[in-house]
């Protein structure tokens, strides 16, 4: 049956409009419903995050620390000082890009978890190409284009299997992550290894002159601009073009899309490809701006955090930006929590997990008790 | 298999085969428990993708309890208990309207792994008592053969569990209820069964088994607690259930196959083939993917798939 069956419940688009058939008669009613819906779209995730913070506070209190002090340090370590805020921005940049890898297919009803693998391979390909180019401009351009394309192609592979063979995309992309990491290890230990890299096998460095620099006056690299631009572009694509309309229609009701003659299979492949571009670019940026070479440091978990970002933003590319900042901030504060409170580095993962669960719980609140009509039967 | 002739001069090919047989027995156990657990859950029409988190939590809890009480079997029970709690959380969340079971699974995977690393931080280092194992290689003079046939008690328990799960699903009233709920929620509802409750219990049972599978990782092989303990066995086991067509006995066979594939890299390395070591490490993932691609179809649901299951198709 349906190509988008599994996720219908997540996409707000899949919900029947609260006004229903009566909307023609009672337009005021419909307008009220629309207003309530947009209020919900903002209020419910906010309440969910607040609830998660309270739960995490209790968790922290159980370990014998003062939750308010912990939150104070977290704020200082993420947004409180100019230095930490720049760190947050630096972390948010790849999250925006990897989140798109999940967010874009999510609008078609697909749950893709392959951002990590696409990012790793994008970075590897970028580094492999970068060392063969010469002028700083061509190195950067070559790295970004090749990195993004490799990420896109990797993800489109999963999309193709889904569209033409019915292979579940969630499982295939997860497996592809492990395969990508094995490929990275193989390449940096073998064919692409820089003989000079002893402790940490790496590819040949792209050279200091070819690195992607910082934004003028900031301690944040250009990746942030890439992330913001990619989110804006994706938003435009999804909301203002025929492709986006068709894609959202597939996510809303795949049968209706098929009946209308939409090329559902091709849309799936294209959407996964475009999402993969983002993750691949994230890998290329990490190499070009931070590591200068491809090695095991590329396996950061940004791909999985990106999944979380995409889900909290409910697949909305503009929503991805603030959510990436929030989670980037949480990530940035991890080091301070370790130093000040002697909390393990996994503390950040626990908080992220609680936020994720809380957000999913909040999905059941839409059109809840305050709605006029009873919730639609499952 | 030539490998089992033993003796001093084991040839390279036999060495690889032996390594893979040993690996199949040693590595398959967590696959087996997780896939049996997922099998029960999926039979009821729900997917729990979070068993990777359960597996890691189980490994941590088992190690911790075994360390504190000096009883590895209490550790196994604690691991199962963690699995029940995480399964209950999954079942409860999914029973709420408009909450997607795939997404909840992903969230529980991240949460379970994070929590296990958090709570398990002090457990990196101390040594906990291990689970006992039976040596079936006593007849051989070759040390390689004997270590390959070191069979852990949990593996034996896994064989028993396979038969038990098969029996319960096929021959008992509970099994019938689970299958009815998985095949047609409407029919089950008409018969007066509480769908959400059946699925909750099936998810908790699945979590228990996955947790037990995790205890094998920390209490036998690799046999200690650290953050790199699981390499996605919990996830692969979920894929493996699709391959096994929701049949417990085929879960066992598939687990053995995967265990063997996972041992390919180390087995080749042990006989001196090191060039493609990292590529061979990808063998189980490639194998899983290849199998899913080959067995999937664009037009029809998979054979044996519970009709209420939204995952595999």
Interface residues (C-beta under 8 A of the other chain):
Chain A: X1 X5 X6 X7 X9 X10 X15 X111 X113 X161 X164 X165 X166 X167 X168 X170 X171 X172 X174 X175 X176 X178 X179 X182 X183 X185 X186 X189 X190 X304 X307 X308 X311 X343 X344 X345 X346 X347 X348 X349 X350 X352 X353 X354 X356 X357 X360 X361 X363 X364 X366 X375 X378
Chain B: X49 X89 X93 X96 X97 X98 X99 X100 X102 X103 X104 X106 X107 X108 X110 X111 X112 X113 X114 X115 X116 X117 X118 X121 X227 X231 X232 X235 X236 X238 X239 X242 X275 X276 X277 X278 X279 X281 X282 X285 X286 X288 X289 X292 X293 X296 X297 X298 X299 X301 X310 X311 X312 X313
